[in-house]
Amino acid sequence: MEQFIKGREFCVGLLGNNPPEALPILEIDLEGDPNAIQSVTDKKRQPREKICPAPIPAELSDKMIEYTRGAFNALQLRDFARVDIRMDENENIYLLEINSMASLGRTGAYVNAAAVAGYDYNALINRILDVATVRYFAGTSLINKADELKGFSPKLPLPTRIRTYISSRKDTIEKTLKEMVNTNTYVRNVDGVNRLGSIIKRELGPLGFEHQVYPQVEVGNILLLDNCGGQKYDILLLSHLDNSTVLAKREYFKMTEQRIYGTGIWENIGGLAVMITALLVSS
């Protein structure tokens, strides 16, 4: 028997190895009732709503991720897992269990958190296969202390890890690029230009970017996005959101084996997609 923990319930998903990537923390919506749980019946018939990212302070988020990674490493798990957590009314954190083969049901917590992190379902499955393949064939699993003392490094070269990461998100990147290209951003189409800006805000929001909007009546709003938290900027990226191609001459998204086509893709939209991908990689 265990003492019941009154409070809130969370899930933390991990993906990868050495160290695993932490997916955005997800909260099970208990509707403010500290005595509530999500039962097996709930899961099968009508799962409770999920809130992701969970509305908790950064220090609590960091602590949950630290505990989750610690449990993952202590049990010598690999590739992916999900930890279920209760937090009591004094913000004490309790690990209920660790699911070494987290459910990949489309309505489940793990898949939901992965979607917030930018993985659609196909990309998530490919990513799990990818990290398992890298671990298995690179011999990075269960590294012992003797190997470390000999200077053995379990990490693959940076270019290899970047290619692996981008490859796993290829479908997601192409889907976002298609959405951007098929948005009519002709210079006088204010609604279209602002819609492209909204897509960029949506993509960068989960990475901690805040935005300021400078309204423009005739040509679409100017956006300033930063993740510096009020500190001094160290990198500045500039891009325009509009293009000069009238509706009658614009081309919609089209892809062949070697190339991707569409209005604005070589002028600015492709660059915006590359920028978003680069920020995802660096995060």
C-alpha positions in Angstrom: 0.0 0.0 0.0 1.1 3.6 -0.7 0.0 6.9 0.8 -2.1 8.9 -1.7 -0.5 12.1 -2.9 -3.0 14.9 -3.1 -2.1 17.5 -5.8 -1.4 17.7 -9.5 -0.3 15.0 -12.0 2.3 15.3 -14.7 4.1 13.3 -17.4 7.7 13.8 -18.6 8.7 12.1 -21.8 12.3 11.3 -22.8 13.6 10.6 -26.3 17.1 9.6 -27.2 20.3 8.8 -25.2 23.4 10.4 -23.7 21.5 12.6 -22.6 17.9 12.0 -23.7 15.9 14.9 -25.0 13.2 16.0 -22.6 9.8 16.6 -24.3 7.7 19.5 -23.0 6.2 18.6 -19.6 2.5 17.6 -19.8 -0.1 18.0 -17.1 -3.2 15.8 -16.8 -6.1 18.2 -16.2 -7.6 17.2 -12.9 -9.9 20.3 -13.0 -8.4 21.7 -9.9 -9.3 18.7 -7.7 -6.2 17.6 -5.7 -8.0 14.2 -4.9 -8.6 13.3 -8.5 -6.7 10.8 -10.6 -6.9 9.5 -14.2 -8.2 6.0 -13.8 -7.8 3.1 -16.2 -11.5 3.5 -17.1 -10.8 7.2 -17.9 -8.0 6.2 -20.3 -10.1 3.6 -22.1 -13.3 5.5 -22.4 -12.7 9.3 -22.1 -9.1 10.4 -21.3 -8.8 13.6 -19.3 -7.7 16.7 -21.1 -4.0 17.3 -21.4 -2.2 20.6 -20.8 1.2 21.0 -22.6 3.4 22.7 -21.9 2.4 22.5 -18.2 1.9 25.9 -16.6 4.6 25.6 -13.9 7.6 27.7 -13.0 10.9 27.0 -14.8 12.6 25.8 -11.6 9.9 23.1 -11.1 10.1 22.1 -14.7 13.9 21.8 -14.5 13.6 19.7 -11.3 11.1 17.3 -12.9 13.4 16.8 -15.9 16.4 16.3 -13.7 14.6 13.6 -11.6 13.2 11.9 -14.8 16.7 11.7 -16.4 18.1 10.4 -13.1 15.6 7.6 -13.0 16.2 6.8 -16.7 19.9 6.5 -16.2 19.7 4.7 -12.9 17.6 1.9 -14.5 19.8 1.9 -17.6 16.9 2.5 -19.9 17.3 3.3 -23.6 15.8 5.3 -26.5 12.5 6.5 -25.0 10.4 6.5 -21.8 7.8 8.4 -19.9 7.7 9.1 -16.2 4.5 9.8 -14.4 4.7 12.3 -11.5 2.5 13.7 -8.7 3.3 17.0 -7.1 1.7 17.7 -3.7 0.3 20.9 -2.5 3.7 22.0 -1.1 5.3 21.4 -4.6 7.1 18.3 -3.5 7.7 16.1 -6.5 7.1 12.3 -6.4 8.0 9.9 -9.3 5.1 7.4 -9.4 6.5 5.1 -12.1 8.7 5.1 -15.2 7.3 3.5 -18.4 10.3 2.1 -20.3 8.0 1.4 -23.3 5.8 4.5 -23.2 2.4 4.1 -24.9 2.5 5.3 -28.5 -1.3 5.6 -28.8 -2.2 8.7 -30.7 -4.2 10.1 -27.8 -1.6 9.3 -25.2 0.5 11.7 -23.2 3.8 10.8 -24.8 2.6 11.4 -28.4 0.8 14.6 -27.3 4.0 16.0 -25.7 6.1 15.0 -28.8 3.7 16.9 -31.0 4.2 20.1 -29.0 8.0 19.5 -29.4 7.5 19.5 -33.2 7.3 15.8 -34.0 4.3 14.6 -35.9 3.5 10.9 -35.5 5.6 9.7 -38.4 8.5 11.8 -37.4 8.3 10.6 -33.8 8.3 6.9 -34.8 11.2 7.5 -37.2 13.1 9.4 -34.5 12.7 6.5 -32.0 14.0 4.1 -34.6 16.8 6.5 -35.5 18.1 6.9 -31.9 17.9 3.2 -31.3 19.9 2.5 -34.5 22.5 5.1 -33.6 22.8 3.6 -30.1 23.0 0.0 -31.3 25.5 0.4 -34.1 27.6 3.1 -32.5 28.0 1.0 -29.3 26.8 3.9 -27.1 24.6 1.8 -24.8 25.6 0.9 -21.2 28.9 2.7 -21.3 30.9 1.6 -18.3 33.4 3.6 -16.2 36.4 1.8 -17.6 35.6 3.0 -21.1 35.2 6.6 -19.8 38.6 6.5 -18.1 40.1 5.4 -21.3 38.8 8.5 -22.9 36.0 6.8 -24.8 33.3 9.3 -25.9 29.8 7.9 -26.5 28.8 10.9 -28.6 28.8 10.8 -32.4 30.5 13.6 -34.3 28.4 16.8 -34.3 27.7 16.8 -38.1 26.3 13.2 -37.8 24.1 14.1 -34.9 22.8 17.2 -36.8 22.0 15.2 -39.9 20.3 12.5 -37.8 18.2 15.1 -36.1 17.2 16.9 -39.2 16.4 13.7 -41.0 14.1 12.6 -38.2 12.1 15.9 -38.6 12.1 16.0 -42.4 8.4 15.4 -42.7 7.6 18.1 -40.1 9.9 20.7 -41.7 8.4 20.0 -45.2 4.9 20.3 -43.8 5.6 23.7 -42.2 7.4 24.8 -45.4 4.4 23.9 -47.5 2.0 25.8 -45.2 4.3 28.9 -45.4 4.6 28.7 -49.2 0.9 28.2 -49.8 0.1 31.3 -47.7 -0.4 34.3 -50.1 2.1 36.9 -48.8 1.9 39.4 -51.7 3.1 42.7 -50.3 -0.4 44.2 -50.3 -2.1 41.1 -48.8 -1.9 42.2 -45.2 -3.9 39.2 -43.9 -1.5 36.7 -45.6 1.6 38.5 -44.4 0.3 38.5 -40.9 -0.6 34.8 -41.2 3.0 33.9 -42.1 4.1 35.8 -39.0 1.7 33.8 -36.9 3.1 30.6 -38.3 6.6 31.7 -37.3 5.4 32.7 -33.8 3.8 29.3 -33.4 7.0 27.5 -34.4 9.3 29.5 -32.2 7.0 29.8 -29.2 7.9 26.3 -27.7 11.6 27.3 -27.9 11.0 30.1 -25.4 10.7 33.0 -27.9 8.6 36.0 -26.9 7.3 38.3 -29.5 6.4 42.0 -30.0 4.2 43.2 -32.8 4.6 46.5 -34.5 1.3 47.1 -36.4 1.6 48.2 -40.0 -1.7 49.1 -41.8 -0.7 48.7 -45.4 2.0 46.0 -45.6 1.6 43.7 -42.7 2.9 43.8 -39.2 6.6 43.8 -38.2 7.6 41.2 -35.7 10.4 41.1 -33.2 11.0 37.7 -31.6 13.7 37.1 -29.0 14.6 34.5 -26.3 17.1 36.7 -24.5 14.9 37.5 -21.6 15.7 41.2 -21.6 19.5 40.5 -21.8 21.8 41.9 -24.5 21.2 40.5 -28.0 24.1 38.5 -29.4 22.7 37.3 -32.8 20.3 39.2 -35.0 18.4 37.5 -37.9 16.4 39.7 -40.4 13.9 38.6 -43.0 11.0 40.0 -44.9 7.7 38.2 -44.8 6.1 39.5 -48.0 6.9 39.0 -51.7 6.2 41.0 -54.9 4.5 38.2 -56.9 0.9 38.9 -57.7 -1.7 36.2 -57.1 -2.1 35.4 -60.8 1.6 34.5 -61.1 2.2 32.8 -57.8 3.2 29.1 -57.6 2.0 26.7 -55.0 4.2 24.3 -53.1 5.5 21.5 -55.3 8.2 18.9 -54.6 10.4 16.6 -56.7 13.1 14.2 -55.6 15.7 16.9 -55.7 14.0 20.3 -55.4 11.2 22.1 -53.7 9.3 24.8 -55.7 6.9 27.6 -54.7 6.6 31.4 -54.7 9.1 33.0 -52.3 10.8 29.8 -51.4 14.2 30.9 -52.6 13.8 34.5 -51.6 12.8 34.3 -48.0 10.5 31.4 -47.0 13.1 28.7 -47.4 15.5 30.8 -45.4 12.8 31.2 -42.6 12.3 27.4 -42.6 16.1 26.8 -42.3 16.3 29.4 -39.5 13.5 27.6 -37.5 15.2 24.3 -38.1 18.6 25.6 -37.0 17.1 27.0 -33.8 15.4 23.7 -33.1 18.8 21.9 -33.5 20.6 24.4 -31.2 17.9 24.1 -28.6 
